[in-house]
């Protein structure tokens, strides 16, 4: 999927975060699957939008036990901020989608 306008990807990501969020936030994997993009690319976009104040980011520590060993992983969950909602609405009003 390619985007004809630079802000079209931003709009699609912010909109998907809002739609997929069930109150617990959205992971980059969930969002990548929804948008049909590679998780690595979506992770970079989410981090960029977090730094811009459009998304909040919360760390989730995971602990798995396999073969008697404990494996620790972490992932991040993202939610739209008030600024992110305003930006999404602005892009919707001003993009020719």
N, C-alpha and C positions, 0 to 999 in steps of 0.2 A: 504494500500500500504506500503510495507516494502522496505528498501533500503539495498542492499548487501554491499555497501561501505560507510564509514563514510562521505565522501565528496559528495556522490551522492545527498543527500537531499539539500545540499548547492547549487550544480549546478542546480537542478530542480527549486529551489526557485528563484535564480538569473535569470535564463532563463525566468521563468514565469513573473517576474517583468518587464523584458525587453519587452516581447511580449504583455503584457496586458496594459502597460503604453501608454496612448494616449496623453501624454504631460501634464497630470495633476497628475500623480502618481497613485499608487495602494494602496488600503486599505487591511488590513489583512483579512477582510471578502471576498473581491473579490478573493484574492489569495488562501484562504482556499477552496473556492468553486471550483476554477480551479484545485487545486491539490487533492481534495477529502480528506482533512485533517480537524481536528478541529481547529476553529479559535483561541482558546487559545494557542494551540501548535504553530501555524504559527506566532502569535503575539510575542511569546518568541523568535522564530528564527529571525524574522525581527529586533527585538530590539538588539539581539546579533550581527547580521550582520551590523547594524547601528553603534554599538560600535566598530566594527572592521574596520569601514570606507568603507564598501562595498556598503552601502545604505545611501542616505540622507533621512531625516525625517522632515516632515513639519506638524505642527498642523493645523487642520481645525476645527473651532468652528461652531457648528450648533445650531440653535435656532428654536424650534418648539412651536407653540401655539396650545393648546388643552383645550377645556372647559374654555376659558378665562385665562388660566394660561400659563406662559412662562416656557418652559423646555429647559435647556441648556445642550448640549452634546458636546463631542469633539471626534475626531478621527484623526488618523495620515495617511498621504499619504507618500509612499516610492518611491524613484527613485534610479536607479543604479548610482553610482559614476564612475568616470574614473577607480578607483582602483577596483570597483566591476565588470566592464566590462573586465578588464584584468584578474581578478580571474576566471570569468566565462569561458573566452576563454582558460585559462590555464587548468582548470578542464576538459573542453571538449577535449582538446588535450591529456590529461594524464589519463583520466578515461576510463575504458573498458565498455562503455555503449552499 
